[in-house]
């Protein structure tokens, strides 16, 4: 369903302004290649923050506080 909406949106853009639609079609693989390292960095930062949270909450958990 998401792909269909994306395709219909692209067709509407193609009707309204075809140069931008062609440019979007050409640049889409480049955007995907740039987003891969950023998502890996995001996963790493999320894991580091989860580790920090676990370390900071450890004394309270050992004393019996329920989270």
C-alpha positions as a Markdown table, in Angstrom:
| # | Residue | x | y | z |
|---|---|---|---|---|
| 1 | Unk | 0.0 | 0.0 | 0.0 |
| 2 | Unk | 2.9 | 2.4 | 0.8 |
| 3 | Unk | 4.5 | 1.7 | -2.6 |
| 4 | Unk | 1.2 | 2.4 | -4.3 |
| 5 | Unk | 0.8 | 5.7 | -2.6 |
| 6 | Unk | 4.4 | 6.6 | -3.4 |
| 7 | Unk | 3.9 | 5.7 | -7.1 |
| 8 | Unk | 0.6 | 7.7 | -7.3 |
| 9 | Unk | 2.3 | 10.7 | -5.6 |
| 10 | Unk | 5.2 | 10.4 | -8.1 |
| 11 | Unk | 2.7 | 10.3 | -11.0 |
| 12 | Unk | 1.0 | 13.4 | -9.7 |
| 13 | Unk | 4.3 | 15.2 | -9.5 |
| 14 | Unk | 5.1 | 14.0 | -13.0 |
| 15 | Unk | 1.9 | 15.6 | -14.3 |
| 16 | Unk | 2.5 | 18.9 | -12.4 |
| 17 | Unk | 6.3 | 19.3 | -12.9 |
| 18 | Unk | 8.0 | 16.6 | -14.9 |
| 19 | Unk | 11.6 | 17.9 | -14.5 |
| 20 | Unk | 11.4 | 17.6 | -10.7 |
| 21 | Unk | 9.8 | 14.2 | -11.0 |
| 22 | Unk | 12.7 | 12.9 | -13.2 |
| 23 | Unk | 15.3 | 14.5 | -10.9 |
| 24 | Unk | 13.6 | 12.8 | -7.9 |
| 25 | Unk | 13.7 | 9.4 | -9.7 |
| 26 | Unk | 17.4 | 9.8 | -10.5 |
| 27 | Unk | 18.5 | 11.0 | -7.1 |
| 28 | Unk | 16.5 | 8.4 | -5.1 |
| 29 | Unk | 19.3 | 5.8 | -5.1 |
| 30 | Unk | 21.8 | 8.4 | -3.9 |
| 31 | Unk | 19.5 | 9.3 | -1.0 |
| 32 | Unk | 19.3 | 5.6 | -0.1 |
| 33 | Unk | 23.0 | 5.2 | -0.2 |
| 34 | Unk | 23.5 | 8.2 | 2.1 |
| 35 | Unk | 20.8 | 7.0 | 4.6 |
| 36 | Unk | 22.5 | 3.6 | 5.2 |
| 37 | Unk | 25.4 | 4.9 | 7.2 |
| 38 | Unk | 23.2 | 7.4 | 9.1 |
| 39 | Unk | 20.9 | 4.6 | 10.2 |
| 40 | Unk | 23.9 | 2.5 | 11.4 |
| 41 | Unk | 25.1 | 5.5 | 13.4 |
| 42 | Unk | 21.6 | 5.9 | 14.8 |
| 43 | Unk | 21.5 | 2.3 | 15.9 |
| 44 | Unk | 24.9 | 2.7 | 17.6 |
| 45 | Unk | 23.9 | 5.9 | 19.4 |
| 46 | Unk | 20.7 | 4.3 | 20.6 |
| 47 | Unk | 22.6 | 1.2 | 21.9 |
| 48 | Unk | 25.1 | 3.5 | 23.7 |
| 49 | Unk | 22.3 | 5.5 | 25.4 |
| 50 | Unk | 20.5 | 2.3 | 26.4 |
| 51 | Unk | 23.7 | 1.0 | 28.0 |
| 52 | Unk | 24.2 | 4.3 | 29.9 |
| 53 | Unk | 20.6 | 4.1 | 31.1 |
| 54 | Unk | 21.1 | 0.5 | 32.3 |
| 55 | Unk | 24.3 | 1.5 | 34.1 |
| 56 | Unk | 22.6 | 4.5 | 35.8 |
| 57 | Unk | 19.5 | 2.6 | 36.9 |
| 58 | Unk | 21.4 | -0.4 | 38.2 |
| 59 | Unk | 21.8 | 0.8 | 41.8 |
| 60 | Unk | 18.0 | 1.5 | 42.0 |
| 61 | Unk | 17.2 | -1.9 | 40.6 |
| 62 | Unk | 19.6 | -3.6 | 43.1 |
| 63 | Unk | 17.9 | -1.8 | 45.9 |
| 64 | Unk | 14.5 | -3.1 | 44.8 |
| 65 | Unk | 12.9 | -0.2 | 43.0 |
| 66 | Unk | 10.4 | -1.3 | 40.4 |
| 67 | Unk | 10.7 | 0.3 | 37.0 |
